[in-house]
């Protein structure tokens, strides 16, 4: 009965979901591409007896790749995503090695259509992607459901606790929960989940590998620059303001700004023009900082090389509570001293590891951004100290992908 009411709510919300997709398509034309996927229809002849792996967006696609590559050695995999950036990155990573599609919306009829089409032998949901209809349909068809790299922040836990009667029935249909930390494990158990299926395995985000694609490219990044990575609406203004103040002391300093959603690049460019700032938009790494003070990137997949060259990096999504922060392991791995804002609920356990080792700077207020940049730009020894400590944190926490793969393989084979 609870699932019936849930599906009624989803049905009522469908016009809103479709309208939202149409508006998003105005900025990124791939939102409506293959729209029927979201309704459970796929123009594919045969692709059955697969592992269904769901990674909602760009960050999850990147973080899950080591597990997926291991699964591909012995299995066919269908990777579903929810966003165009995730879809494009998945296709770039895997090419023809697996099938990449949009996931069906979590309505029973759409999910059933997906299952009938692909008949997966297991479903792996990456991080805390809890979809009641999806999980129930697999459970009903004796398809094991695995929550991989799972996390449950304190705020999410309180929300789930409020609807525990409903969420417990969904979570107890899972076959395996692989959590990032003891804190996350405790929260799942506190919701009444069978502790026998919960295992602490760390985070796959530490299992980064060097990307040498651009190492020998002719990149004109000779100038010192600060990097603002994965920024959201509202953060760009604060970054630009801080940069203008920094320019008064660091005359040759440049800024590279990478919005979380590349389609926002034109909006940011307009913002810079209104401030009479010399800027350009680039979709690749071969831009020239001799010509412009600010470069706005409207592409994905470039952050690793930018982190390697940046004097200091700021990780976006962390200045305002509604975003919750983004991956801080990538700048650490690429030896970039980094700053985060006060709101990092999506990475609270990971951040604590870095803070304990003095491996990053966390702001107490967005107004401290300028001071943090200035502090690091003026202190070579501090930057080196932070880089060394951050590399140590990454090294000490590697190996989660291998652990998770072993648990998954044991369950599905």
C-alpha positions as CSV (number, residue, x, y, z in Angstrom):
1,X,0.0,0.0,0.0
2,X,2.9,2.4,0.9
3,X,4.5,1.7,-2.5
4,X,1.2,2.4,-4.2
5,X,0.9,5.8,-2.7
6,X,4.5,6.5,-3.6
7,X,3.8,5.7,-7.2
8,X,0.7,7.9,-7.1
9,X,2.9,10.8,-6.0
10,X,5.4,10.1,-8.8
11,X,2.5,10.0,-11.3
12,X,1.2,13.3,-10.1
13,X,4.7,14.8,-10.3
14,X,5.4,13.5,-13.9
15,X,4.2,16.8,-15.6
16,X,6.6,18.7,-13.3
17,X,9.4,16.4,-14.1
18,X,8.8,16.7,-17.9
19,X,8.5,20.5,-17.6
20,X,11.8,20.7,-15.6
21,X,13.5,18.6,-18.3
22,X,12.3,20.9,-21.0
23,X,13.7,23.9,-19.2
24,X,17.0,22.2,-18.6
25,X,17.1,21.3,-22.3
26,X,17.3,25.0,-23.2
27,X,20.8,25.0,-21.8
28,X,21.9,21.5,-22.6
29,X,20.3,19.8,-25.6
30,X,21.1,16.4,-24.4
31,X,18.5,16.5,-21.6
32,X,15.7,15.6,-24.0
33,X,17.8,13.3,-26.2
34,X,16.6,9.7,-25.8
35,X,13.8,11.0,-23.6
36,X,11.9,7.7,-24.0
37,X,14.6,6.1,-21.8
38,X,13.1,7.9,-18.9
39,X,9.8,6.2,-19.6
40,X,11.4,2.8,-19.8
41,X,11.7,2.4,-23.5
42,X,15.0,1.6,-25.2
43,X,15.8,1.1,-28.9
44,X,18.1,-1.8,-28.4
45,X,17.6,-5.3,-29.8
46,X,19.2,-7.6,-27.2
47,X,21.3,-6.9,-24.2
48,X,20.2,-9.3,-21.5
49,X,21.7,-11.1,-18.5
50,X,23.6,-8.0,-17.5
51,X,24.6,-6.2,-14.4
52,X,22.6,-3.0,-14.1
53,X,24.8,-0.3,-12.6
54,X,23.2,3.1,-11.8
55,X,25.5,6.1,-11.3
56,X,23.3,9.2,-11.3
57,X,25.6,11.9,-12.5
58,X,29.2,13.0,-13.4
59,X,30.8,12.5,-10.0
60,X,29.3,9.0,-9.5
61,X,30.4,8.0,-13.1
62,X,34.0,9.0,-12.4
63,X,34.1,7.5,-8.9
64,X,32.6,4.1,-9.9
65,X,34.8,3.4,-12.9
66,X,37.3,1.1,-11.2
67,X,34.5,-1.2,-9.9
68,X,32.8,-1.2,-13.3
69,X,36.0,-2.0,-15.2
70,X,36.5,-5.0,-12.9
71,X,32.9,-6.2,-13.4
72,X,33.4,-5.9,-17.2
73,X,36.0,-8.6,-17.2
74,X,33.4,-11.3,-16.5
75,X,30.1,-9.6,-17.1
76,X,28.1,-7.5,-19.5
77,X,27.2,-4.2,-17.8
78,X,24.5,-1.6,-18.6
79,X,25.2,1.7,-17.0
80,X,22.3,4.1,-16.3
81,X,22.7,7.7,-15.5
82,X,20.3,10.7,-14.9
83,X,22.2,13.6,-16.4
84,X,23.8,14.5,-19.8
85,X,27.1,15.3,-18.2
86,X,27.1,11.8,-16.6
87,X,26.1,10.2,-20.0
88,X,28.8,12.0,-21.9
89,X,31.5,11.2,-19.4
90,X,30.5,7.5,-19.3
91,X,30.7,7.3,-23.1
92,X,34.1,8.9,-23.0
93,X,35.4,6.5,-20.4
94,X,33.9,3.2,-21.8
95,X,33.3,3.7,-25.5
96,X,31.7,0.6,-26.8
97,X,32.7,-1.6,-23.8
98,X,29.2,-1.2,-22.2
99,X,25.8,0.2,-22.9
100,X,25.1,3.7,-21.4
101,X,21.5,4.8,-21.1
102,X,19.3,7.2,-19.1
103,X,17.7,5.5,-16.1
104,X,13.9,5.2,-16.1
105,X,12.1,7.5,-13.7
106,X,11.1,5.7,-10.5
107,X,7.6,4.7,-11.5
108,X,6.7,1.0,-11.4
109,X,5.5,0.8,-15.0
110,X,8.7,2.4,-16.3
111,X,10.9,0.3,-14.1
112,X,9.1,-2.9,-15.1
113,X,9.6,-2.0,-18.8
114,X,13.3,-1.6,-18.2
115,X,13.6,-5.0,-16.4
116,X,11.6,-6.8,-19.1
117,X,13.9,-5.3,-21.7
118,X,17.3,-6.1,-20.1
119,X,16.5,-8.8,-17.5
120,X,19.5,-7.9,-15.3
121,X,20.9,-10.4,-12.9
122,X,21.8,-7.7,-10.3
123,X,21.3,-4.0,-9.7
124,X,24.1,-1.9,-8.2
125,X,23.1,1.5,-6.9
126,X,26.1,3.8,-6.5
127,X,26.1,5.9,-3.3
128,X,22.8,6.7,-1.7
129,X,20.5,6.3,-4.6
130,X,17.4,4.9,-2.9
131,X,14.6,4.4,-5.4
132,X,11.6,2.5,-3.9
133,X,10.0,1.3,-7.1
134,X,13.3,0.2,-8.6
135,X,14.4,-1.7,-5.5
136,X,11.0,-3.3,-5.0
137,X,10.7,-4.4,-8.6
138,X,14.1,-6.1,-8.4
139,X,13.4,-7.7,-5.1
140,X,10.1,-9.1,-6.4
141,X,11.9,-10.6,-9.3
142,X,14.7,-12.1,-7.1
143,X,17.3,-9.7,-8.5
144,X,19.8,-8.8,-5.8
145,X,20.2,-5.1,-5.1
146,X,23.5,-3.7,-3.9
147,X,24.1,-0.2,-2.4
148,X,27.7,0.5,-3.3
149,X,29.9,3.2,-1.9
150,X,26.9,4.1,0.3
151,X,26.8,7.1,2.5
152,X,24.1,8.6,4.8
153,X,24.8,12.1,6.0
154,X,23.4,13.2,9.4
155,X,20.9,15.5,7.6
156,X,19.7,12.6,5.3
157,X,19.5,10.3,8.3
158,X,17.1,12.7,10.0
159,X,14.9,12.9,7.0
160,X,14.8,9.1,6.6
161,X,14.2,8.7,10.3
162,X,11.1,10.9,9.9
163,X,9.7,8.5,7.2
164,X,11.3,5.4,8.7
165,X,8.1,3.3,8.4
166,X,8.3,3.7,4.7
167,X,12.0,3.8,4.1
168,X,12.7,0.7,6.3
169,X,10.6,-1.5,4.0
170,X,12.6,-0.4,1.0
171,X,16.1,-0.6,2.6
172,X,15.4,-4.1,4.0
173,X,14.9,-5.3,0.4
174,X,18.6,-4.6,-0.3
175,X,21.0,-7.6,-0.4
176,X,24.2,-5.7,0.4
177,X,25.1,-2.3,1.7
178,X,28.8,-1.3,1.3
179,X,29.3,1.9,3.3
180,X,32.1,4.4,3.3
181,X,32.6,4.8,7.1
182,X,31.6,3.5,10.5
183,X,29.4,6.6,11.0
184,X,27.4,5.8,7.9
185,X,27.1,2.2,8.9
186,X,25.8,3.3,12.3
187,X,23.1,5.5,10.7
188,X,21.9,2.7,8.4
189,X,21.7,0.3,11.4
190,X,19.8,2.9,13.4
191,X,17.1,2.9,10.7
192,X,16.5,-0.7,11.5
193,X,18.5,-2.3,8.6
194,X,19.8,-5.8,9.1
195,X,23.4,-5.3,10.2
196,X,24.4,-8.6,8.6
197,X,24.3,-7.0,5.1
198,X,26.2,-3.8,6.1
199,X,30.0,-3.7,5.6
200,X,32.4,-0.7,6.0
201,X,34.7,-0.5,3.0
202,X,35.8,3.1,2.6
203,X,35.3,5.3,-0.4
204,X,36.1,4.5,-4.1
205,X,36.9,8.2,-4.6
206,X,40.4,7.5,-3.1
207,X,41.1,5.0,-5.9
208,X,42.2,7.5,-8.5
209,X,44.6,6.7,-11.3
210,X,46.9,9.1,-13.2
211,X,45.4,10.5,-16.4
212,X,48.3,11.1,-18.8
213,X,46.1,12.2,-21.7
214,X,47.2,15.8,-21.6
215,X,50.7,15.4,-20.1
216,X,52.6,16.1,-23.4
217,X,50.1,18.6,-24.8
218,X,51.2,22.1,-25.7
219,X,49.4,23.8,-22.9
220,X,50.0,27.5,-22.4
221,X,49.5,27.6,-18.6
222,X,52.8,29.4,-17.8
223,X,51.0,32.0,-15.6
224,X,50.1,31.5,-12.0
225,X,46.4,30.9,-11.7
226,X,43.8,30.0,-9.1
227,X,41.2,27.4,-9.9
228,X,37.6,27.5,-8.9
229,X,36.3,24.0,-9.6
230,X,32.7,22.7,-9.7
231,X,31.1,26.0,-8.8
232,X,27.4,26.6,-8.5
233,X,25.1,29.6,-8.9
234,X,25.9,32.2,-6.3
235,X,29.5,31.0,-5.8
236,X,30.8,32.5,-9.0
237,X,30.1,36.1,-7.8
238,X,32.1,35.6,-4.6
239,X,35.0,34.0,-6.5
240,X,35.1,36.8,-9.0
241,X,35.0,39.4,-6.2
242,X,37.8,37.7,-4.3
243,X,39.9,37.4,-7.5
244,X,39.5,41.2,-8.2
245,X,40.9,41.9,-4.7
246,X,43.7,39.5,-5.2
247,X,44.7,41.1,-8.5
248,X,45.5,44.3,-6.6
249,X,48.4,42.5,-4.9
250,X,49.2,39.7,-7.4
251,X,49.2,41.6,-10.7
252,X,49.8,38.6,-13.0
253,X,47.5,36.2,-11.3
254,X,44.9,34.5,-13.5
255,X,41.6,32.7,-12.8
256,X,40.2,29.5,-14.3
257,X,36.6,28.9,-13.4
258,X,34.9,25.5,-14.0
259,X,31.2,25.5,-13.3
260,X,29.7,22.2,-12.1
261,X,27.2,22.5,-15.0
262,X,29.0,23.5,-18.2
263,X,25.9,25.1,-19.7
264,X,26.3,27.9,-17.2
265,X,29.5,29.2,-18.9
266,X,27.7,31.8,-20.9
267,X,26.0,33.2,-17.9
268,X,29.3,33.5,-16.1
269,X,30.9,35.1,-19.1
270,X,28.2,37.7,-19.1
271,X,28.8,38.4,-15.4
272,X,32.5,39.0,-16.2
273,X,31.8,41.3,-19.1
274,X,29.6,43.4,-16.9
275,X,32.6,43.9,-14.6
276,X,34.8,44.8,-17.7
277,X,36.9,41.7,-17.1
278,X,38.9,40.2,-19.9
279,X,37.7,36.6,-20.3
280,X,37.1,33.7,-22.7
281,X,35.1,30.5,-22.8
282,X,37.1,27.3,-23.6
283,X,36.0,23.7,-24.1
284,X,39.5,22.3,-24.0
285,X,42.7,22.7,-22.2
286,X,44.6,24.6,-24.9
287,X,43.5,28.1,-23.9
288,X,46.0,30.9,-23.6
289,X,46.4,32.8,-20.3
290,X,48.6,35.3,-22.0
291,X,45.5,36.7,-23.7
292,X,42.9,36.7,-20.9
293,X,42.7,37.2,-17.1
294,X,39.8,34.7,-16.7
295,X,39.0,31.5,-18.6
296,X,35.6,29.8,-18.1
297,X,35.5,26.1,-18.9
298,X,32.4,24.8,-20.6
299,X,33.4,21.1,-20.7
300,X,34.0,18.2,-18.3
301,X,37.0,15.9,-17.9
302,X,39.6,18.7,-17.6
303,X,39.8,19.1,-13.8
304,X,42.6,16.7,-13.2
305,X,45.1,18.5,-15.4
306,X,44.0,21.9,-14.1
307,X,44.5,20.8,-10.5
308,X,48.0,19.8,-11.4
309,X,48.8,23.3,-12.7
310,X,46.8,25.5,-10.3
311,X,48.6,27.5,-7.7
312,X,45.6,27.1,-5.3
313,X,42.1,25.5,-5.9
314,X,38.7,26.2,-4.4
315,X,36.2,23.3,-4.5
316,X,32.7,24.5,-5.2
317,X,29.3,23.5,-4.0
318,X,30.6,24.2,-0.5
319,X,29.8,27.9,0.1
320,X,26.0,27.3,0.5
321,X,24.2,24.6,2.4
322,X,21.9,23.5,-0.5
323,X,24.8,22.0,-2.5
324,X,26.8,20.0,0.1
325,X,30.2,20.1,-1.5
326,X,32.1,18.1,-4.2
327,X,35.0,15.7,-4.5
328,X,38.1,17.0,-2.6
329,X,40.1,13.8,-3.3
330,X,40.9,14.8,-6.9
331,X,42.8,18.1,-6.0
332,X,44.6,16.2,-3.2
333,X,45.6,13.4,-5.6
334,X,46.8,16.0,-8.2
335,X,48.9,17.9,-5.6
336,X,46.8,21.1,-5.5
337,X,46.5,22.9,-2.2
338,X,42.7,23.4,-1.8
339,X,40.1,25.4,0.0
340,X,36.5,24.4,0.8
341,X,33.5,26.3,2.1
342,X,31.7,25.6,5.4
343,X,29.1,23.2,3.8
344,X,30.5,19.8,3.0
345,X,27.8,17.4,4.2
346,X,28.3,15.1,1.1
347,X,31.9,14.6,2.1
348,X,31.8,15.1,5.9
349,X,33.8,11.9,6.7
350,X,36.3,12.4,3.9
351,X,36.8,16.0,4.9
352,X,37.5,15.1,8.5
353,X,40.4,13.0,7.4
354,X,42.0,15.9,5.6
355,X,41.3,18.4,8.4
356,X,42.9,16.1,11.0
357,X,46.1,16.1,8.9
358,X,46.1,19.8,8.2
359,X,45.7,18.9,4.5
360,X,43.3,21.6,3.5
361,X,41.6,24.9,4.6
362,X,37.9,25.0,5.4
363,X,36.2,28.4,5.6
364,X,33.8,29.2,8.4
365,X,32.1,31.8,6.2
366,X,32.1,32.5,2.4
367,X,33.5,36.0,3.3
368,X,36.8,34.3,4.2
369,X,37.5,33.2,0.7
370,X,39.8,36.1,-0.2
371,X,41.8,35.7,2.9
372,X,42.3,32.0,2.4
373,X,43.5,32.5,-1.2
374,X,45.8,35.2,-0.1
375,X,47.2,33.2,2.8
376,X,48.1,30.3,0.4
377,X,49.5,32.4,-2.4
378,X,51.8,34.2,0.0
379,X,53.2,31.0,1.7
380,X,55.0,28.5,-0.4
381,X,55.9,26.4,2.7
382,X,52.3,26.2,3.7
383,X,51.2,25.0,0.2
384,X,53.9,22.4,0.2
385,X,53.0,21.2,3.7
386,X,49.3,20.9,2.7
387,X,50.1,19.0,-0.5
388,X,52.3,16.5,1.4
389,X,49.7,15.9,4.0
390,X,46.9,15.5,1.4
391,X,48.9,12.9,-0.6
392,X,49.4,11.0,2.7
393,X,45.6,10.9,3.3
394,X,44.9,9.6,-0.2
395,X,47.6,6.9,0.1
396,X,46.3,5.7,3.5
397,X,42.7,5.3,2.2
398,X,43.1,3.5,-1.1
399,X,41.7,0.1,-1.9
400,X,37.9,0.5,-1.5
401,X,37.1,-0.4,-5.1
402,X,38.9,-3.8,-4.8
403,X,37.1,-4.5,-1.5
404,X,33.7,-3.6,-3.0
405,X,34.3,-5.6,-6.1
406,X,35.0,-8.7,-4.0
407,X,31.8,-8.4,-2.0
408,X,29.8,-7.8,-5.2
409,X,31.4,-10.8,-7.0
410,X,30.8,-13.1,-4.1
411,X,27.1,-12.2,-4.0
412,X,26.3,-12.4,-7.7
413,X,28.4,-15.4,-8.8
